[in-house]
């Protein structure tokens, strides 16, 4: 079986692309999928995250940096498509980067992380236009907006979530990640939130998102991962 390829991108920084890519890849790995994260960010955040894991308990997905390849990255990813079940491409936060366009040439799904704030919602418009352009070349590409770092208790966040839900061209995923320290703790530990103490709420959010993404790319919903 060839891998399902998922691009996680937004030209704006600080929206949590790496958190979503690594959380999903880790959740898939814990379910027994062979998962790979392609780190396209020159800062190498995904690579640093995985390298922080202790040798006796490695991160449950592979991570490979292809940042120097920029717009030619899709050629190298094709060489790994038979070796994995799911490949997530973590794109850099740069307007002039060719990585998202390259990634979406071979992707089944594009995820656009958005923080529910006015500035982030405005900035996401350029990402939507890029995805729309990619869909002209890759007719099989589905695109979704995914809310990240959501503060559900605030009225502003609720209003902005309603605004995101109103976009029919780029549907908002039902699942979202909250603004939780567990995700930062997981990065420091080189782990998923499943290994972070007292992180049941974060685990539930990641598991719900993993289920939704698996459905979107038409992969079977394997048994939920067990917190370790």
C-alpha positions as CSV (number, residue, x, y, z in Angstrom):
1,X,0.0,0.0,0.0
2,X,1.3,3.5,-0.8
3,X,1.3,6.1,1.9
4,X,-1.4,8.7,2.4
5,X,0.4,12.0,2.3
6,X,-0.8,15.0,4.5
7,X,0.6,18.5,4.1
8,X,0.5,20.7,7.2
9,X,1.1,24.3,6.2
10,X,0.4,28.0,6.8
11,X,2.8,30.8,5.8
12,X,2.2,32.5,9.2
13,X,4.4,31.4,12.0
14,X,3.1,30.5,15.5
15,X,0.0,28.6,14.5
16,X,1.2,25.2,15.6
17,X,2.0,23.3,12.4
18,X,4.7,21.2,14.0
19,X,2.5,20.4,17.0
20,X,-0.3,19.1,14.8
21,X,2.1,17.2,12.5
22,X,4.0,15.5,15.3
23,X,0.9,14.9,17.4
24,X,-0.9,13.1,14.6
25,X,2.2,11.2,13.5
26,X,2.8,10.0,17.1
27,X,-0.9,9.0,17.5
28,X,-0.7,7.0,14.2
29,X,2.5,5.4,15.3
30,X,1.0,4.3,18.6
31,X,-1.8,2.7,16.7
32,X,0.6,0.6,14.7
33,X,0.8,2.7,11.5
34,X,4.2,3.3,10.0
35,X,4.3,7.1,10.1
36,X,6.9,9.6,8.8
37,X,7.2,13.3,9.4
38,X,9.0,15.2,6.7
39,X,10.5,18.3,8.4
40,X,10.7,21.1,5.9
41,X,11.4,23.9,8.4
42,X,15.0,25.1,8.4
43,X,14.7,25.5,12.1
44,X,14.2,21.7,12.4
45,X,11.6,21.8,15.2
46,X,10.1,18.4,14.4
47,X,13.6,16.9,14.2
48,X,14.6,18.4,17.5
49,X,11.3,17.2,19.0
50,X,12.0,13.6,18.0
51,X,15.7,13.7,19.0
52,X,14.7,14.7,22.5
53,X,13.3,11.3,23.1
54,X,15.3,8.9,25.3
55,X,17.0,6.0,23.5
56,X,14.9,3.4,25.3
57,X,11.6,5.1,24.3
58,X,12.0,6.7,20.8
59,X,9.3,8.9,19.3
60,X,6.7,6.6,17.8
61,X,7.1,8.0,14.2
62,X,10.1,8.5,12.0
63,X,11.3,12.1,11.3
64,X,13.4,13.1,8.3
65,X,14.5,16.6,7.3
66,X,14.3,17.6,3.6
67,X,14.4,21.3,4.2
68,X,17.3,22.0,1.8
69,X,15.3,20.5,-1.1
70,X,12.5,23.2,-1.0
71,X,10.4,22.9,-4.1
72,X,12.0,19.6,-5.2
73,X,11.1,17.8,-2.0
74,X,8.1,15.9,-3.5
75,X,10.6,13.9,-5.7
76,X,12.3,12.5,-2.6
77,X,9.1,11.9,-0.7
78,X,8.0,9.7,-3.6
79,X,11.0,7.4,-2.8
80,X,9.5,6.7,0.6
81,X,5.8,6.4,-0.3
82,X,6.0,2.5,-0.4
83,X,7.7,2.3,3.0
84,X,5.1,4.1,5.2
85,X,1.3,4.1,5.8
86,X,1.1,7.9,6.5
87,X,3.5,10.7,5.6
88,X,3.0,14.1,7.2
89,X,4.9,17.1,5.7
90,X,5.6,19.9,8.2
91,X,6.1,23.0,6.1
92,X,8.0,26.2,7.1
93,X,6.3,29.5,8.0
94,X,7.6,31.5,5.0
95,X,5.6,33.3,2.3
96,X,8.4,32.7,-0.3
97,X,8.9,29.0,0.5
98,X,8.2,26.5,-2.4
99,X,7.7,23.7,0.1
100,X,3.9,23.8,0.4
101,X,3.4,23.9,-3.3
102,X,5.8,21.0,-3.8
103,X,4.2,19.0,-1.0
104,X,0.6,19.5,-2.2
105,X,1.5,18.0,-5.6
106,X,1.7,14.6,-4.0
107,X,-0.7,15.0,-1.1
108,X,-4.1,13.5,-0.3
109,X,-4.9,16.1,2.3
110,X,-3.8,19.6,3.2
111,X,-4.3,20.9,6.8
112,X,-4.2,24.6,7.5
113,X,-3.7,25.2,11.2
114,X,-5.3,28.4,12.4
115,X,-5.3,30.0,15.9
116,X,-8.8,31.6,16.6
117,X,-7.5,35.2,16.5
118,X,-8.4,38.0,14.1
119,X,-4.8,38.3,12.8
120,X,-4.4,34.5,12.3
121,X,-7.7,34.2,10.4
122,X,-6.8,37.1,8.1
123,X,-3.4,35.6,7.5
124,X,-4.9,32.2,6.6
125,X,-6.5,33.6,3.5
126,X,-3.2,33.4,1.6
127,X,-2.8,29.8,2.7
128,X,-6.3,29.0,1.4
129,X,-5.5,30.6,-2.0
130,X,-2.3,28.5,-2.2
131,X,-4.3,25.3,-1.5
132,X,-6.9,26.3,-4.1
133,X,-4.2,26.8,-6.6
134,X,-2.7,23.4,-5.7
135,X,-6.1,21.7,-6.2
136,X,-6.1,22.9,-9.8
137,X,-3.0,20.7,-10.3
138,X,-3.9,17.9,-7.9
139,X,-7.7,17.3,-8.3
140,X,-7.6,14.6,-5.5
141,X,-6.3,17.0,-2.9
142,X,-8.7,17.7,0.0
143,X,-8.2,20.7,2.2
144,X,-9.3,21.5,5.7
145,X,-8.8,24.2,8.3
146,X,-7.9,22.9,11.7
147,X,-8.2,25.1,14.8
148,X,-5.3,25.0,17.2
149,X,-4.5,26.6,20.6
150,X,-8.2,27.1,21.1
151,X,-9.3,28.8,24.4
152,X,-12.8,27.5,24.4
153,X,-13.9,29.5,27.5
154,X,-13.6,33.0,25.8
155,X,-16.5,34.5,23.9
156,X,-14.0,35.9,21.3
157,X,-12.8,32.3,20.5
158,X,-16.3,31.1,20.2
159,X,-17.2,33.9,17.8
160,X,-14.1,33.3,15.7
161,X,-14.7,29.5,15.6
162,X,-18.2,30.3,14.2
163,X,-16.5,32.5,11.6
164,X,-14.2,29.6,10.6
165,X,-17.2,27.2,10.4
166,X,-18.9,29.5,8.0
167,X,-16.3,28.9,5.2
168,X,-17.8,26.4,2.9
169,X,-14.8,26.2,0.5
170,X,-12.4,25.2,3.3
171,X,-14.3,23.3,5.9
172,X,-13.3,23.5,9.5
173,X,-12.4,20.1,11.1
174,X,-14.7,19.1,13.9
175,X,-11.7,18.2,16.1
176,X,-9.3,20.9,17.5
177,X,-6.4,21.2,19.8
178,X,-6.7,23.4,22.9
179,X,-4.1,25.8,24.4
180,X,-2.5,23.3,26.7
181,X,0.9,23.0,28.4
182,X,0.8,19.3,27.7
183,X,1.8,19.9,24.1
184,X,4.9,21.9,25.1
185,X,5.8,19.2,27.7
186,X,5.5,16.5,25.0
187,X,8.0,18.4,22.9
188,X,10.5,18.7,25.7
189,X,10.2,15.0,26.4
190,X,10.5,14.0,22.8
191,X,7.1,12.2,23.2
192,X,3.4,12.4,22.4
193,X,1.0,13.8,24.9
194,X,0.1,10.2,25.7
195,X,3.3,10.0,27.8
196,X,2.7,13.3,29.6
197,X,1.3,13.0,33.1
198,X,-2.2,14.3,33.7
199,X,-2.7,15.1,30.0
200,X,-6.0,13.2,29.4
201,X,-7.7,16.2,27.9
202,X,-4.9,16.7,25.4
203,X,-4.8,13.0,24.6
204,X,-8.6,13.0,23.9
205,X,-8.1,15.9,21.5
206,X,-5.3,14.3,19.6
207,X,-7.2,11.0,19.4
208,X,-10.3,12.7,18.0
209,X,-8.2,14.5,15.4
210,X,-6.4,11.3,14.5
211,X,-9.8,9.6,13.9
212,X,-11.0,12.4,11.8
213,X,-7.9,12.6,9.6
214,X,-7.9,8.8,9.1
215,X,-11.4,9.0,7.9
216,X,-10.6,11.9,5.5
217,X,-7.7,9.9,3.9
218,X,-9.7,6.7,4.0
219,X,-7.5,4.7,6.3
220,X,-9.0,2.2,8.7
221,X,-9.6,3.3,12.3
222,X,-7.3,1.0,14.2
223,X,-7.6,0.5,17.9
224,X,-6.9,3.6,19.9
225,X,-3.5,3.9,21.3
226,X,-2.8,3.1,24.9
227,X,-1.4,5.8,27.1
228,X,2.1,4.9,28.4
